[in-house]
Amino acid sequence: MQRMGVYFAGIAFTVVASIALTGCGSIHTGPLPSSTVRLTPNPPHIYIAPFDTTTAKWLVGRQGVDLVDFKKHFQTNFVHQLEERLNKLAPAEPRWVDELPDHGWLVGGEFVTVYQGSRALRTTIGAGAGETTLQTNVYVYDLDRSKTQYVLAFRTGVPDPKQDTGAGSGSAPAGLSALGEPFSTAIGLGSGLKLDTTRTCREIAAILSQYL
């Protein structure tokens, strides 16, 4: 399976291949060397790379072909919802082509944990039992500066801002998400993965809005 290193190297990477193979994510070779580097404000476009599905823990009660199909559809839906959110900041679009433009931002990343939870446990026990979990690592590239080294990195769905990394990671005050919501709400406790996806995309957009 082609990884994002091949994607950023400029080797042909079509929409069909990316959707069929699923799992292509960010190269995240490391941050730009200067800690003072910040994203260029007011990007003309925000491009979205498919989030890598190969590094995640998938606890969704599926195996084999069913799991492959689930990952593909989950990845596609995530990119679609993230595009809708980022379009409120700047013109946004998925980027599954072999060459990247020289201007704008590129948002990519990887799924860390995708846990579908247990509706039965949520219903019968409650108190946090069987809750869903969606965690991602997000890497943001400033194409005016580099196509292979990120400027900004952060994690979503983790109730500990100290786990964020990268220059200007967008860390929120302890106990709050970037939206100013309690993390119990921001990571989707008491909801399904569909709502978790919506909250994660909203959180990403809220963090990036600070750099416009």
N, C-alpha and C positions, 0 to 999 in steps of 0.2 A: 504493500500500500504506500502510495506516495505521501510523504509528510510535507509540512508547510515549508521546510527548508528547500524542497524542490520547487514549491510554489513561488517563493520569493526569488529563487535563482533565475526565474524567467523561463523555465521549461513549460511547454504547453500544458495547460491545465484547464480543461473545458468544463462547462456546467454539467454536462452529462456525466463526465468522469467523477466530478466532485460529489454529485448526488448519488451515483451508483456505488461509489466506494465508501462514501460518508467518512468522517473522521479526519479531514484535513484541517489543521489548526495553525496557530502562529509559530513562527520560528523561534521567537524570543531568545535570540542569541545573547542578550544582555542589554543593559541600558546604554544610552549614549554616555561617553566618558565624563562629560561635564555635569556636575550636580546642579548647575545653574540653568541648564537647558529647560525651557518650557515650551509647551505646544504653541505653535503660531496661531494667534487668535483669528476668529472669523474665517474658518476654512471655506473654500469655495464648494467643497464636497466632503462628505464623510463616507468612506468606503468600508464595507463590512466583509470580512473573510469568514468562511465557515468555521465555527468553533470545533476544535479537535474532540472527537468522541473516543479516541483510542486509549486515552490515559485515565479515563474516569472509572469510578466504581459504579457499576450499573446494578442497582438492586430493584429490579422492576418485574420480577417473576416471569422472565422470558428467557429462552435459550435458542441457540441455533439461528435458523432463518428468521424466526419471529423477533429475536433480539436485534438482528441486523436491520430488519425493517423498522423496528421501533426507534433505533438510533437515527436512521435516515430521516424518518418523519419528524422526530424530535428536533434534530439539527436544523432541518428546513424551516420548521415552524418558529424556532427560536430566532433565526436570522430574519424571518419575515416580521416578527413582532419587534425586534430591535430596530429594523429599518423604519417601521412606523413611528417609534419613539424618537429616533435620531433625526427624522425628517422635520421635527419641530425645532431643531437646532440649526440645521443646514441641509441642503439637498443630499439625501443619502441613498445608497444603492449597494447591493451585493457585488462583490468583485471576484469573479471566478475566471479571470483571463490571465494570459501569460505575461502581460506587461502592466506595470503599475504606472499611473501618471506621476508627474513630478511635484504636484501640489495637492494639498488637502490632508486629511487625516485618514488613517487606516485603523479600524478597530478589529482585533482578532482575539483569540483566546482558546481556552480549553475547559471542558467540563471536568469538574473534580469529583463530585458526588451527585448522583441522580438516584434518589430513593423514593419509590412510589408510596411507601408507607402501607398502612393497613387500615382500611375503612372500618373493619370490624373492631379493631382495637380502639380506634378513635371514638367509635360509637358506644362500645360497652364499658371501656375503662376511662377514657378521657385523660385529663391531667398530663397531656403531652405524649401519651402512649400512641404509637403507630403513626406519628406525624411524618409528613413528607419533608424531603430535604433536597434543595438544589443549590450547589456551590459551583462557582466558576472562577477561573483566573482570567483576568482581562489585561490585554497589552495594547497600548495605543501608540501608533507610529506617526510621526510628523514627516510626511513625504517630502517636504521642502528640505529636510535635514538628512534623513536616512530611510531606506526601505527595509533594512535588516536589523536595526537596533531601535528599541522602543524608547519613548520619552516618559511614558506613564504606565504604571502597573498597579493593579489592585485586585483584591478578591471580593467577591460578593457572596452573601449567604453565610458569613462567618461572624458571630457576635463578639468579635475581638479585633478592634482596629489595629492592634499591634501586628496582626498577621498580614496587613497590607505591605507592599514593597514598592520600590521605585521612586523616582523623583516626583515630588508633589503627588503622592499616592491618592489623595482625595479622602484620607481617613476622616471619619466622622467622630464627634465626641463619644466617649465611652457610653455604651448602652443605646446609642442611636444609630440609625442608618443614615445614608447621605440625604434621605428625604426628611430627616428629623423624626422618623417614626421609631417606636421601640423595635428592637431586632426581632422580638417574637412575632411582630407583624411583618417586618420587612422580609424575613426569610420564609414567610408563608405558613406559619404554624396554624393548624386548623383548616388547611386548604389542600387542594390537590395540586399536581404538578403544573396544570394549566395556569392556575393563579400564581404559582411560584415563578413560572416563566414570565408572566406579566410583571410581577414585582421586580424580578431581576433586571429585566430590560428597562424598567422605569428607574431603577437604582443606577444603572450604567449611564443613562441619559442625564440623571441629576448630577452625577459626579462630573461628567464631561461639560455640562453647562457652566461649571465654575471656571472653565478655561477659555470661554468664548471671548 
